[in-house]
Amino acid sequence: MRKNDDTQSTGDWRALSVALSGTFMSTLDANIVNTALPTIGQGFGASLPQVQWIVAGYFLVISCLLLLFGRLGDMYGRRVMTSLGFLLFTAASLCCGAAPSLGLLITARLG
């Protein structure tokens, strides 16, 4: 095997691991929030329809921005946009964890 083949193989595994971790985190995040909705509602003293905006807003924003960020990935590079996405996801998750009210939790979830 030549050196380039080893480098290519390593790059392929890195790309696969990043894609898998992003997919796993997205699925885990959605399932955790869906499971915790009744507890979140009790914690904030909100009804289930109010709390469901946490999930609905999250999926609405993802659906609306998917094509835009795909295009930005084509223009500026997928690595840059993936790193930016992970950074934004982490920052928004921290804000969700520290949200003192339901309105701020929904707002942070939209981020």
C-alpha positions as CSV (number, residue, x, y, z in Angstrom):
1,M,0.0,0.0,0.0
2,R,1.3,3.5,-0.8
3,K,1.4,6.3,1.6
4,N,-1.5,8.2,-0.2
5,D,-3.8,5.2,0.3
6,D,-3.2,5.2,4.0
7,T,-3.8,9.0,4.2
8,Q,-7.0,8.6,2.1
9,S,-8.2,5.7,4.3
10,T,-7.7,7.8,7.5
11,G,-9.5,10.7,6.0
12,D,-12.4,8.5,5.0
13,W,-12.7,7.2,8.6
14,R,-12.6,10.7,10.0
15,A,-15.3,11.9,7.7
16,L,-17.5,8.9,8.6
17,S,-16.9,9.4,12.3
18,V,-17.9,13.1,12.1
19,A,-21.0,12.2,10.1
20,L,-22.0,9.5,12.5
21,S,-21.5,11.6,15.6
22,G,-23.5,14.4,14.2
23,T,-26.4,12.1,13.3
24,F,-26.2,10.4,16.6
25,M,-26.3,13.7,18.6
26,S,-29.2,15.0,16.5
27,T,-31.2,11.8,17.1
28,L,-30.3,11.6,20.8
29,D,-31.1,15.3,21.3
30,A,-34.6,14.9,19.8
31,N,-35.4,11.8,21.7
32,I,-34.3,13.2,25.0
33,V,-36.4,16.3,24.6
34,N,-39.5,14.3,23.6
35,T,-39.1,12.0,26.6
36,A,-38.6,14.9,29.0
37,L,-41.5,17.1,27.7
38,P,-43.9,16.3,30.7
39,T,-41.1,16.9,33.2
40,I,-40.1,20.2,31.5
41,G,-43.8,21.3,31.6
42,Q,-44.0,20.6,35.3
43,G,-40.8,22.4,36.0
44,F,-41.9,25.5,34.2
45,G,-45.6,25.2,35.1
46,A,-46.6,25.1,31.5
47,S,-49.1,23.0,29.6
48,L,-48.2,20.3,27.1
49,P,-49.2,22.4,24.1
50,Q,-46.9,25.2,25.2
51,V,-44.0,22.8,25.9
52,Q,-44.4,21.2,22.5
53,W,-43.1,24.4,20.9
54,I,-39.7,23.3,22.0
55,V,-39.8,20.4,19.6
56,A,-41.9,22.0,16.9
57,G,-39.7,25.1,16.7
58,Y,-36.5,23.0,16.6
59,F,-37.7,21.0,13.6
60,L,-39.2,24.1,11.9
61,V,-35.8,25.9,12.1
62,I,-33.9,22.8,10.8
63,S,-36.3,22.3,7.9
64,C,-36.1,26.0,6.9
65,L,-32.3,26.3,7.1
66,L,-31.3,22.9,5.7
67,L,-31.0,24.0,2.0
68,L,-29.4,27.3,3.0
69,F,-26.6,25.7,5.0
70,G,-26.2,23.0,2.3
71,R,-25.5,25.7,-0.2
72,L,-23.2,27.6,2.2
73,G,-21.3,24.3,2.7
74,D,-20.9,24.1,-1.1
75,M,-19.6,27.7,-1.2
76,Y,-17.4,27.8,1.9
77,G,-16.6,24.2,2.5
78,R,-18.3,21.4,4.3
79,R,-15.6,21.2,7.0
80,V,-16.1,24.8,7.9
81,M,-19.9,24.5,8.0
82,T,-19.9,21.3,9.9
83,S,-17.6,22.8,12.5
84,L,-19.8,25.8,12.7
85,G,-22.8,23.6,13.1
86,F,-21.3,21.6,16.0
87,L,-20.2,24.9,17.7
88,L,-23.7,26.3,17.3
89,F,-25.3,23.1,18.6
90,T,-23.0,23.1,21.6
91,A,-23.7,26.7,22.5
92,A,-27.4,26.4,22.0
93,S,-27.4,23.2,24.2
94,L,-25.6,25.1,27.0
95,C,-28.2,28.0,26.7
96,C,-31.0,25.4,26.9
97,G,-29.6,23.9,30.0
98,A,-29.3,27.3,31.7
99,A,-32.7,28.7,30.5
100,P,-34.6,30.1,33.5
101,S,-38.0,30.3,31.7
102,L,-39.9,28.4,29.0
103,G,-39.7,31.3,26.6
104,L,-35.9,31.4,26.8
105,L,-35.7,27.6,26.5
106,I,-37.8,27.7,23.3
107,T,-35.6,30.6,22.0
108,A,-32.4,28.8,22.8
109,R,-33.8,25.6,21.2
110,L,-34.3,27.6,18.0
111,G,-30.6,28.5,17.9
